[in-house]
Amino acid sequence: MNIRLRLTIMSFFQFYVWGAWLLTIGTYCLNAKGWGFDKFGAIFSTLALSSLFMPALTGIIADRWLNAEKLYGILHILYGAILFYVPKVNDPDTLYYVIFAAMICYMPTISLSNAISYSILKSRNYDVIKVFPPIRVFGTIGFIAAMWTTNLSGSKDNSTQFLIAAVGAIALGIYAFTLPKCPPPKLISKEAGIIEQLGFKAFKLFGNYKMALFFIFSMLLGAALQLTNMYGDSFLSGFENVPAYESSFVVKYSTIILSISQMSETLFILTIPFFLKRFGIKTVMLFAMLAWVLRFGLFAFGDPSVIGTLLIILSCIVYGMAFDFFNISGSLFVETTTDHSIRASAQGLFMMMTNGIGAWLGSIVSSWVIGKYFILPNGNSDWNGIWLSFAAYALVVGIFFAIMFRHKHDPTKVGAIQH
């Protein structure tokens, strides 16, 4: 089988086994189980907690002791085995530890899948810059396919969604052992201390005012990145309690509607080079922050009516700009403004601030705020108020970023990174 096809299959299932439950676990916990927002927020925060330490630890293992494809396969098999246990869990405190264990196994496989692809493609003299992006796009397609599978199989509010992911993960883990070998490069000096190996040298960037400000705002915006993943399907599925909407398309196919967000993501990726070249990183990041305001604001007024459905769809389209313009432009900012000796560590720090600390704070704080201020006397959630509060937060972050962050656009550096 063609090696690019084999890597495409890996990329597809890498995100399929996550997309099967990521956007619908909120519906499962909040709507089906009836657990509180505080309990669900803690469960969802395990994604961020595991991102703080597992990618770095598994990176060291793959760099020094164990073939990357073997480590990748082992982690996916463990991830699938843990998910098989979810249907037996009937209380949120236990589910917290089960999902945490699953995320400890899954989150590092995202970076490992990239490392495996790079290693195999380079060993066969492929142009990674040209060949890898089309392979990675199938990861997003896999995520979308999983969302559709969960929705169309009637699994979005029950534990079958985790079984779908479990079967796919174990199959992917076994498949990984058939991939070409990716032995440890052992490029890390034996004299390097644990601090250097974990990328902590990059923390010296906090001594630079501009970089410190950038990482702080990355954390603040990172708090908003997972909010619609956390609550989006629960919000749309909740309209089944409104008699006029209980059989509506939005309620029945909420997960499929939300998959438009991932479709939009694949399209906006293609526009980034133009926007970066034309406007610069700061402006592009401001576009992202404005897009987050629109993402939440449009949700606030969305419902299963004709106009309301159009607002929801428009919100999903805006998501592509909100997510991609921040993550990719932010990564390019780090790439063009840090010393080459700590560039990889700086990228890891950027991810830690956004998908680690920021996402953890977003999960915990948002669930606390909703539970304290947006639960109506009848026990229902004030989703209009919830989404508007998120929109206001994104707007405030954007305004302070525009005022406080100073960066001069250099089109030549953008071109250098592209080539």
VOPAGU-2260 file (C-alpha; in pm, 1 decimal, decimal comma):
REM VOPAGU-2260
SITE   aa  ch    i         X         Y         Z
SITE  MET   A    0       0,0       0,0       0,0
SITE  ASN   A    1     124,7     351,0     -84,6
SITE  ILE   A    2     289,6     502,4     224,2
SITE  ARG   A    3     102,1     830,5     187,6
SITE  LEU   A    4    -225,6     640,4     186,9
SITE  ARG   A    5    -118,1     449,3     498,0
SITE  LEU   A    6     -35,5     773,4     678,9
SITE  THR   A    7    -364,7     923,3     560,6
SITE  ILE   A    8    -549,9     631,2     719,6
SITE  MET   A    9    -360,3     691,9    1044,3
SITE  SER   A   10    -444,7    1063,4    1037,3
SITE  PHE   A   11    -813,1     991,2     965,7
SITE  PHE   A   12    -855,1     757,1    1262,4
SITE  GLN   A   13    -633,0     966,4    1490,2
SITE  PHE   A   14    -910,6    1223,4    1509,7
SITE  TYR   A   15   -1201,4     988,7    1442,9
SITE  VAL   A   16   -1145,3     823,2    1781,6
SITE  TRP   A   17   -1163,1    1164,6    1949,6
SITE  GLY   A   18   -1441,4    1325,1    1747,9
SITE  ALA   A   19   -1677,8    1035,6    1830,1
SITE  TRP   A   20   -1734,3    1181,5    2178,4
SITE  LEU   A   21   -1557,5    1516,2    2224,0
SITE  LEU   A   22   -1851,7    1736,2    2120,6
SITE  THR   A   23   -2122,2    1507,6    2261,8
SITE  ILE   A   24   -1982,9    1426,6    2605,9
SITE  GLY   A   25   -2158,7    1742,4    2725,6
SITE  THR   A   26   -2491,9    1610,8    2600,9
SITE  TYR   A   27   -2415,7    1279,8    2773,8
SITE  CYS   A   28   -2320,8    1436,3    3109,0
SITE  LEU   A   29   -2555,7    1735,5    3124,3
SITE  ASN   A   30   -2865,2    1626,0    2932,7
SITE  ALA   A   31   -2873,0    1247,4    2970,8
SITE  LYS   A   32   -2711,7    1200,7    3313,4
SITE  GLY   A   33   -2832,4    1529,7    3460,4
SITE  TRP   A   34   -2500,3    1604,8    3628,5
SITE  GLY   A   35   -2419,9    1965,4    3720,3
SITE  PHE   A   36   -2203,7    2204,7    3521,1
SITE  ASP   A   37   -1936,2    2196,8    3791,0
SITE  LYS   A   38   -1900,0    1819,3    3761,7
SITE  PHE   A   39   -1893,0    1831,7    3382,2
SITE  GLY   A   40   -1641,6    2117,2    3383,4
SITE  ALA   A   41   -1405,9    1909,5    3595,7
SITE  ILE   A   42   -1443,7    1608,9    3363,8
SITE  PHE   A   43   -1376,6    1817,0    3051,4
SITE  SER   A   44   -1077,1    1987,3    3215,0
SITE  THR   A   45    -887,9    1656,3    3206,5
SITE  LEU   A   46    -812,4    1722,6    2839,4
SITE  ALA   A   47    -615,5    2030,5    2939,3
SITE  LEU   A   48    -455,0    1874,0    3247,3
SITE  SER   A   49    -314,8    1583,6    3047,3
SITE  SER   A   50    -183,3    1827,7    2786,5
SITE  LEU   A   51      34,3    1994,1    3049,6
SITE  PHE   A   52     272,5    1703,5    3095,7
SITE  MET   A   53     203,6    1396,6    2879,1
SITE  PRO   A   54     320,3    1522,1    2534,6
SITE  ALA   A   55     655,9    1626,0    2682,4
SITE  LEU   A   56     704,1    1296,9    2869,5
SITE  THR   A   57     611,9    1077,5    2573,6
SITE  GLY   A   58     830,6    1294,3    2351,7
SITE  ILE   A   59    1130,6    1211,5    2569,5
SITE  ILE   A   60    1045,1     839,4    2556,8
SITE  ALA   A   61    1014,3     845,0    2176,3
SITE  ASP   A   62    1336,0    1046,7    2142,5
SITE  ARG   A   63    1547,0     818,8    2360,0
SITE  TRP   A   64    1407,3     471,3    2426,3
SITE  LEU   A   65    1110,4     344,2    2225,0
SITE  ASN   A   66    1007,0     348,8    1858,3
SITE  ALA   A   67     748,0     621,1    1803,4
SITE  GLU   A   68     508,0     393,7    1614,1
SITE  LYS   A   69     517,5     134,3    1894,0
SITE  LEU   A   70     458,7     392,3    2166,0
SITE  TYR   A   71     177,3     537,1    1954,5
SITE  GLY   A   72      16,3     193,9    1915,2
SITE  ILE   A   73      43,1     110,0    2286,0
SITE  LEU   A   74    -115,1     441,3    2389,0
SITE  HIS   A   75    -409,3     399,6    2150,4
SITE  ILE   A   76    -478,2      44,7    2268,4
SITE  LEU   A   77    -476,6     164,5    2630,9
SITE  TYR   A   78    -698,8     459,6    2537,9
SITE  GLY   A   79    -951,9     228,3    2372,5
SITE  ALA   A   80    -945,9     -16,3    2664,5
SITE  ILE   A   81   -1020,5     264,5    2910,7
SITE  LEU   A   82   -1310,7     396,8    2700,8
SITE  PHE   A   83   -1469,3      50,7    2707,8
SITE  TYR   A   84   -1512,9     103,3    3082,0
SITE  VAL   A   85   -1713,4     428,2    3049,7
SITE  PRO   A   86   -2059,1     260,0    3016,5
SITE  LYS   A   87   -2006,0     103,8    3360,2
SITE  VAL   A   88   -1958,4     443,5    3524,9
SITE  ASN   A   89   -2264,3     597,4    3687,4
SITE  ASP   A   90   -2126,0     890,8    3884,2
SITE  PRO   A   91   -1934,1    1200,7    3767,4
SITE  ASP   A   92   -1650,5    1168,5    4019,8
SITE  THR   A   93   -1554,3     825,7    3886,0
SITE  LEU   A   94   -1593,9     940,0    3525,6
SITE  TYR   A   95   -1349,4    1221,0    3600,6
SITE  TYR   A   96   -1071,8     972,0    3671,6
SITE  VAL   A   97   -1169,8     743,9    3381,8
SITE  ILE   A   98   -1163,7    1026,7    3126,1
SITE  PHE   A   99    -844,2    1163,0    3281,8
SITE  ALA   A  100    -678,4     823,5    3233,4
SITE  ALA   A  101    -806,9     809,8    2874,5
SITE  MET   A  102    -670,6    1158,4    2802,9
SITE  ILE   A  103    -332,4    1073,8    2953,1
SITE  CYS   A  104    -313,2     805,1    2684,1
SITE  TYR   A  105    -472,2     998,9    2396,6
SITE  MET   A  106    -339,8    1357,0    2410,4
SITE  PRO   A  107      26,9    1270,7    2343,8
SITE  THR   A  108     -71,8    1068,3    2036,9
SITE  ILE   A  109    -161,7    1390,1    1853,7
SITE  SER   A  110     200,0    1507,4    1847,1
SITE  LEU   A  111     326,4    1149,5    1803,8
SITE  SER   A  112     115,6    1105,7    1489,5
SITE  ASN   A  113     281,9    1415,3    1340,9
SITE  ALA   A  114     627,7    1293,1    1441,6
SITE  ILE   A  115     564,0     951,3    1284,5
SITE  SER   A  116     446,3    1106,8     959,9
SITE  TYR   A  117     745,7    1341,9     943,4
SITE  SER   A  118     990,3    1059,7    1016,1
SITE  ILE   A  119     848,2     821,7     755,1
SITE  LEU   A  120     810,1    1086,0     484,6
SITE  LYS   A  121    1160,4    1224,1     537,2
SITE  SER   A  122    1312,3     875,5     531,1
SITE  ARG   A  123    1161,4     835,5     183,7
SITE  ASN   A  124    1278,7    1179,2      66,0
SITE  TYR   A  125     931,2    1332,0      38,4
SITE  ASP   A  126     886,6    1710,0      54,7
SITE  VAL   A  127     714,7    1724,2     394,2
SITE  ILE   A  128     583,9    2079,3     343,1
SITE  LYS   A  129     395,7    1970,6      30,2
SITE  VAL   A  130     301,2    1613,3     121,3
SITE  PHE   A  131     202,7    1637,3     489,2
SITE  PRO   A  132     -78,9    1899,8     478,9
SITE  PRO   A  133    -309,1    1688,8     254,8
SITE  ILE   A  134    -247,8    1395,1     488,7
SITE  ARG   A  135    -332,3    1605,1     795,7
SITE  VAL   A  136    -652,1    1738,7     638,6
SITE  PHE   A  137    -789,3    1384,4     656,3
SITE  GLY   A  138    -758,0    1411,3    1032,9
SITE  THR   A  139   -1023,8    1681,8    1028,6
SITE  ILE   A  140   -1229,3    1472,4     786,0
SITE  GLY   A  141   -1202,3    1182,8    1031,9
SITE  PHE   A  142   -1324,3    1407,9    1313,0
SITE  ILE   A  143   -1624,2    1511,9    1102,6
SITE  ALA   A  144   -1697,9    1149,0    1005,8
SITE  ALA   A  145   -1695,2    1050,1    1372,8
SITE  MET   A  146   -1941,1    1327,4    1462,4
SITE  TRP   A  147   -2174,5    1208,1    1187,4
SITE  THR   A  148   -2138,2     846,9    1301,9
SITE  THR   A  149   -2229,4     937,4    1658,6
SITE  ASN   A  150   -2526,5    1148,2    1551,9
SITE  LEU   A  151   -2671,8     913,4    1289,4
SITE  SER   A  152   -2631,9     608,3    1515,0
SITE  GLY   A  153   -2835,7     778,5    1788,8
SITE  SER   A  154   -2538,8     776,8    2026,7
SITE  LYS   A  155   -2493,2    1143,4    2113,2
SITE  ASP   A  156   -2673,0    1114,0    2449,8
SITE  ASN   A  157   -2558,1     766,9    2553,7
SITE  SER   A  158   -2238,3     572,2    2620,5
SITE  THR   A  159   -2226,7     411,5    2275,0
SITE  GLN   A  160   -2027,4     714,5    2156,4
SITE  PHE   A  161   -1736,8     598,5    2375,6
SITE  LEU   A  162   -1761,3     243,0    2242,5
SITE  ILE   A  163   -1738,6     374,1    1885,1
SITE  ALA   A  164   -1418,7     555,2    1980,8
SITE  ALA   A  165   -1286,1     254,9    2173,3
SITE  VAL   A  166   -1319,2      13,3    1881,1
SITE  GLY   A  167   -1153,6     262,1    1645,0
SITE  ALA   A  168    -870,5     334,0    1889,6
SITE  ILE   A  169    -779,1     -29,7    1945,7
SITE  ALA   A  170    -790,4     -96,4    1570,1
SITE  LEU   A  171    -567,3     208,8    1513,2
SITE  GLY   A  172    -328,4      91,0    1785,4
SITE  ILE   A  173    -289,6    -247,2    1617,4
SITE  TYR   A  174    -253,7     -80,7    1276,4
SITE  ALA   A  175      28,3     136,8    1411,2
SITE  PHE   A  176     248,6    -169,1    1465,5
SITE  THR   A  177     237,4    -234,8    1088,9
SITE  LEU   A  178     382,2     107,8    1004,1
SITE  PRO   A  179     748,9     151,0     907,3
SITE  LYS   A  180     981,3     169,6    1205,8
SITE  CYS   A  181    1050,1     509,7    1359,9
SITE  PRO   A  182    1342,1     445,7    1597,9
SITE  PRO   A  183    1452,1     702,5    1857,1
SITE  PRO   A  184    1678,5     964,3    1696,0
SITE  LYS   A  185    1855,6    1022,0    2030,9
SITE  LEU   A  186    1930,7    1377,9    1934,9
SITE  ILE   A  187    1897,6    1503,8    2291,8
SITE  SER   A  188    2233,0    1536,4    2460,5
SITE  LYS   A  189    2286,2    1297,8    2749,1
SITE  GLU   A  190    2423,8    1590,8    2942,9
SITE  ALA   A  191    2097,8    1783,3    2904,0
SITE  GLY   A  192    1909,1    1813,0    3228,9
SITE  ILE   A  193    1544,8    1726,8    3276,8
SITE  ILE   A  194    1455,9    2096,7    3272,8
SITE  GLU   A  195    1601,3    2136,5    2922,6
SITE  GLN   A  196    1450,9    1810,3    2799,7
SITE  LEU   A  197    1102,8    1914,5    2906,4
SITE  GLY   A  198    1140,2    2245,0    2723,2
SITE  PHE   A  199    1143,5    2460,6    3034,6
SITE  LYS   A  200    1429,8    2670,8    2894,5
SITE  ALA   A  201    1163,2    2849,9    2692,9
SITE  PHE   A  202    1026,1    3001,3    3014,2
SITE  LYS   A  203    1301,1    3259,2    2993,3
SITE  LEU   A  204    1085,1    3417,9    2721,8
SITE  PHE   A  205     866,7    3553,7    3000,6
SITE  GLY   A  206    1153,7    3793,6    3070,0
SITE  ASN   A  207    1072,3    3965,7    2740,8
SITE  TYR   A  208     775,8    4202,9    2780,8
SITE  LYS   A  209     627,3    4142,6    2435,3
SITE  MET   A  210     661,4    3766,5    2456,0
SITE  ALA   A  211     524,9    3756,6    2810,3
SITE  LEU   A  212     224,8    3959,8    2698,2
SITE  PHE   A  213     173,5    3730,1    2400,6
SITE  PHE   A  214     174,0    3415,9    2616,4
SITE  ILE   A  215     -63,0    3572,0    2870,7
SITE  PHE   A  216    -312,0    3661,1    2597,4
SITE  SER   A  217    -264,8    3312,5    2449,8
SITE  MET   A  218    -373,9    3171,1    2783,9
SITE  LEU   A  219    -671,1    3409,8    2807,9
SITE  LEU   A  220    -794,6    3326,0    2458,1
SITE  GLY   A  221    -712,8    2960,9    2513,1
SITE  ALA   A  222    -980,3    2966,6    2782,2
SITE  ALA   A  223   -1237,6    3024,7    2507,0
SITE  LEU   A  224   -1113,4    2764,3    2256,5
SITE  GLN   A  225   -1303,9    2465,2    2393,6
SITE  LEU   A  226   -1622,5    2633,9    2518,9
SITE  THR   A  227   -1838,2    2551,8    2216,8
SITE  ASN   A  228   -1695,0    2198,8    2213,4
SITE  MET   A  229   -1796,4    2167,9    2578,3
SITE  TYR   A  230   -2146,3    2306,1    2556,9
SITE  GLY   A  231   -2247,6    2331,5    2189,2
SITE  ASP   A  232   -2423,7    1996,8    2144,8
SITE  SER   A  233   -2585,2    2012,6    2488,2
SITE  PHE   A  234   -2719,1    2357,0    2397,8
SITE  LEU   A  235   -2868,8    2245,9    2065,4
SITE  SER   A  236   -3000,3    1913,7    2197,8
SITE  GLY   A  237   -3167,6    2097,0    2485,9
SITE  PHE   A  238   -3423,8    2244,9    2246,6
SITE  GLU   A  239   -3596,1    1904,9    2254,8
SITE  ASN   A  240   -3756,2    2028,1    2578,9
SITE  VAL   A  241   -3931,8    2304,7    2383,5
SITE  PRO   A  242   -4250,1    2154,2    2231,1
SITE  ALA   A  243   -4224,3    2362,8    1914,4
SITE  TYR   A  244   -3871,9    2238,1    1846,1
SITE  GLU   A  245   -3859,4    1884,4    1989,4
SITE  SER   A  246   -3866,3    1719,5    1644,5
SITE  SER   A  247   -3669,3    1986,1    1460,7
SITE  PHE   A  248   -3371,2    1920,7    1233,6
SITE  VAL   A  249   -3142,9    2108,5    1475,6
SITE  VAL   A  250   -3231,5    1879,6    1765,7
SITE  LYS   A  251   -3211,2    1556,7    1565,8
SITE  TYR   A  252   -2889,3    1640,8    1384,2
SITE  SER   A  253   -2717,2    1881,0    1623,9
SITE  THR   A  254   -2380,1    1708,9    1595,3
SITE  ILE   A  255   -2392,4    1713,2    1215,8
SITE  ILE   A  256   -2469,1    2085,9    1222,2
SITE  LEU   A  257   -2174,3    2144,3    1454,3
SITE  SER   A  258   -1950,1    1953,7    1212,0
SITE  ILE   A  259   -1980,2    2255,8     981,6
SITE  SER   A  260   -1730,1    2415,2    1219,7
SITE  GLN   A  261   -1467,9    2156,8    1128,5
SITE  MET   A  262   -1550,2    2192,1     758,3
SITE  SER   A  263   -1498,2    2566,0     791,0
SITE  GLU   A  264   -1169,1    2502,7     965,9
SITE  THR   A  265   -1030,8    2316,1     663,7
SITE  LEU   A  266   -1126,9    2603,8     432,8
SITE  PHE   A  267    -991,4    2890,0     646,4
SITE  ILE   A  268    -653,8    2717,4     671,9
SITE  LEU   A  269    -613,0    2786,3     299,2
SITE  THR   A  270    -671,0    3161,5     345,3
SITE  ILE   A  271    -412,0    3212,9     618,5
SITE  PRO   A  272    -111,4    3282,6     390,1
SITE  PHE   A  273    -300,7    3566,2     218,2
SITE  PHE   A  274    -422,6    3724,6     543,0
SITE  LEU   A  275     -82,9    3698,4     712,5
SITE  LYS   A  276      96,0    3850,1     414,8
SITE  ARG   A  277    -158,3    4128,9     374,7
SITE  PHE   A  278    -237,8    4223,3     735,9
SITE  GLY   A  279      27,4    4078,5     965,7
SITE  ILE   A  280       8,4    3853,4    1267,5
SITE  LYS   A  281    -138,0    4101,5    1515,4
SITE  THR   A  282    -428,8    4194,3    1288,0
SITE  VAL   A  283    -494,2    3832,1    1199,3
SITE  MET   A  284    -508,1    3744,3    1569,3
SITE  LEU   A  285    -748,9    4032,9    1623,1
SITE  PHE   A  286    -963,5    3887,5    1343,9
SITE  ALA   A  287    -962,6    3562,8    1539,9
SITE  MET   A  288   -1072,6    3735,3    1859,6
SITE  LEU   A  289   -1351,4    3919,0    1677,4
SITE  ALA   A  290   -1456,0    3588,6    1523,9
SITE  TRP   A  291   -1484,1    3437,6    1872,6
SITE  VAL   A  292   -1714,8    3725,2    1969,9
SITE  LEU   A  293   -1931,6    3644,6    1667,3
SITE  ARG   A  294   -1912,0    3269,3    1731,9
SITE  PHE   A  295   -2057,8    3308,8    2081,3
SITE  GLY   A  296   -2288,0    3600,1    1996,0
SITE  LEU   A  297   -2456,0    3417,9    1707,4
SITE  PHE   A  298   -2507,7    3113,2    1928,7
SITE  ALA   A  299   -2677,5    3337,8    2183,8
SITE  PHE   A  300   -2958,8    3417,1    1940,0
SITE  GLY   A  301   -2968,3    3081,0    1763,9
SITE  ASP   A  302   -3256,8    2836,0    1786,6
SITE  PRO   A  303   -3424,2    2573,8    1561,4
SITE  SER   A  304   -3637,6    2833,9    1379,5
SITE  VAL   A  305   -3539,4    2919,0    1021,9
SITE  ILE   A  306   -3360,4    3241,9    1116,3
SITE  GLY   A  307   -3218,1    3088,5    1432,4
SITE  THR   A  308   -3077,7    2792,1    1238,5
SITE  LEU   A  309   -2910,2    3027,2     992,3
SITE  LEU   A  310   -2746,0    3207,7    1285,7
SITE  ILE   A  311   -2617,9    2876,5    1422,4
SITE  ILE   A  312   -2480,1    2777,8    1081,4
SITE  LEU   A  313   -2315,6    3118,8    1042,3
SITE  SER   A  314   -2159,3    3074,1    1386,8
SITE  CYS   A  315   -2016,9    2740,8    1272,9
SITE  ILE   A  316   -1870,9    2901,6     960,4
SITE  VAL   A  317   -1709,8    3177,5    1168,7
SITE  TYR   A  318   -1548,4    2911,0    1388,0
SITE  GLY   A  319   -1294,6    2830,3    1116,1
SITE  MET   A  320   -1152,1    3182,1    1133,3
SITE  ALA   A  321   -1173,8    3195,8    1512,5
SITE  PHE   A  322    -981,6    2873,7    1566,3
SITE  ASP   A  323    -732,1    2869,4    1278,6
SITE  PHE   A  324    -636,7    3236,0    1271,6
SITE  PHE   A  325    -538,2    3230,6    1637,6
SITE  ASN   A  326    -361,3    2894,8    1653,6
SITE  ILE   A  327    -167,2    2910,5    1328,4
SITE  SER   A  328     -81,7    3280,7    1334,5
SITE  GLY   A  329      21,3    3246,8    1698,0
SITE  SER   A  330     247,6    2956,5    1610,3
SITE  LEU   A  331     403,5    3161,2    1328,6
SITE  PHE   A  332     463,1    3451,3    1567,6
SITE  VAL   A  333     656,9    3219,2    1796,0
SITE  GLU   A  334     847,7    3078,7    1496,1
SITE  THR   A  335     955,8    3423,3    1371,6
SITE  THR   A  336    1039,6    3591,4    1702,7
SITE  THR   A  337    1227,7    3329,3    1908,4
SITE  ASP   A  338    1585,4    3206,4    1892,4
SITE  HIS   A  339    1630,3    2887,7    1692,1
SITE  SER   A  340    1787,1    2710,2    1988,1
SITE  ILE   A  341    1463,3    2719,7    2186,9
SITE  ARG   A  342    1211,8    2739,4    1902,3
SITE  ALA   A  343    1067,3    2392,2    1955,3
SITE  SER   A  344    1041,0    2453,3    2328,6
SITE  ALA   A  345     874,9    2787,7    2264,2
SITE  GLN   A  346     614,8    2616,8    2045,1
SITE  GLY   A  347     553,8    2372,8    2328,8
SITE  LEU   A  348     511,5    2664,7    2569,1
SITE  PHE   A  349     258,7    2825,4    2333,8
SITE  MET   A  350      58,4    2502,6    2323,7
SITE  MET   A  351      81,8    2464,2    2700,3
SITE  MET   A  352     -51,8    2816,2    2757,9
SITE  THR   A  353    -342,7    2770,4    2514,2
SITE  ASN   A  354    -445,1    2403,6    2522,9
SITE  GLY   A  355    -310,5    2341,7    2872,4
SITE  ILE   A  356    -346,4    2620,5    3126,8
SITE  GLY   A  357    -590,5    2829,8    2921,1
SITE  ALA   A  358    -819,8    2540,5    2833,9
SITE  TRP   A  359    -814,3    2415,8    3194,7
SITE  LEU   A  360    -912,2    2758,1    3327,3
SITE  GLY   A  361   -1184,1    2785,8    3062,3
SITE  SER   A  362   -1332,9    2450,9    3161,3
SITE  ILE   A  363   -1328,0    2511,9    3536,3
SITE  VAL   A  364   -1423,2    2879,8    3544,6
SITE  SER   A  365   -1696,9    2859,8    3278,0
SITE  SER   A  366   -1868,5    2566,9    3451,0
SITE  TRP   A  367   -1854,8    2750,1    3786,0
SITE  VAL   A  368   -1992,4    3074,1    3636,8
SITE  ILE   A  369   -2276,1    2891,1    3459,1
SITE  GLY   A  370   -2369,1    2696,2    3771,1
SITE  LYS   A  371   -2371,7    3009,6    3987,1
SITE  TYR   A  372   -2526,5    3271,8    3758,8
SITE  PHE   A  373   -2704,1    3109,4    3463,3
SITE  ILE   A  374   -2922,9    2833,8    3604,4
SITE  LEU   A  375   -3289,1    2943,2    3599,0
SITE  PRO   A  376   -3530,8    2878,7    3889,4
SITE  ASN   A  377   -3690,9    2592,0    3693,4
SITE  GLY   A  378   -3351,9    2420,7    3662,3
SITE  ASN   A  379   -3299,4    2505,0    3293,2
SITE  SER   A  380   -2991,4    2684,4    3164,2
SITE  ASP   A  381   -2999,9    3045,8    3044,9
SITE  TRP   A  382   -2811,7    2976,3    2723,4
SITE  ASN   A  383   -2866,2    3326,2    2587,5
SITE  GLY   A  384   -2692,3    3472,0    2891,2
SITE  ILE   A  385   -2421,8    3205,1    2883,3
SITE  TRP   A  386   -2321,1    3268,8    2522,2
SITE  LEU   A  387   -2340,8    3647,3    2559,7
SITE  SER   A  388   -2112,9    3632,7    2864,6
SITE  PHE   A  389   -1862,1    3430,5    2662,0
SITE  ALA   A  390   -1888,4    3683,9    2377,6
SITE  ALA   A  391   -1827,8    3971,3    2620,0
SITE  TYR   A  392   -1521,2    3792,2    2756,4
SITE  ALA   A  393   -1373,4    3744,3    2408,8
SITE  LEU   A  394   -1444,6    4109,8    2325,5
SITE  VAL   A  395   -1267,7    4235,5    2639,2
SITE  VAL   A  396    -965,4    4014,8    2566,4
SITE  GLY   A  397    -957,4    4147,3    2208,7
SITE  ILE   A  398    -974,9    4511,8    2316,8
SITE  PHE   A  399    -691,3    4475,7    2568,4
SITE  PHE   A  400    -484,4    4282,9    2313,8
SITE  ALA   A  401    -529,3    4561,1    2055,4
SITE  ILE   A  402    -424,3    4826,0    2308,3
SITE  MET   A  403    -139,2    4651,0    2487,8
SITE  PHE   A  404      27,8    4429,7    2227,7
SITE  ARG   A  405     282,7    4593,4    1998,3
SITE  HIS   A  406     423,2    4410,8    1697,1
SITE  LYS   A  407     548,3    4542,9    1364,1
SITE  HIS   A  408     443,2    4340,8    1061,8
SITE  ASP   A  409     731,6    4212,4     846,2
SITE  PRO   A  410     598,7    4045,3     525,7
SITE  THR   A  411     944,0    3904,5     442,3
SITE  LYS   A  412     945,9    3688,1     754,0
SITE  VAL   A  413     603,5    3546,5     669,6
SITE  GLY   A  414     735,8    3449,7     329,1
SITE  ALA   A  415    1042,4    3289,4     483,8
SITE  ILE   A  416     829,8    3065,8     701,3
SITE  GLN   A  417     609,0    2961,4     411,0
SITE  HIS   A  418     907,6    2844,0     208,9
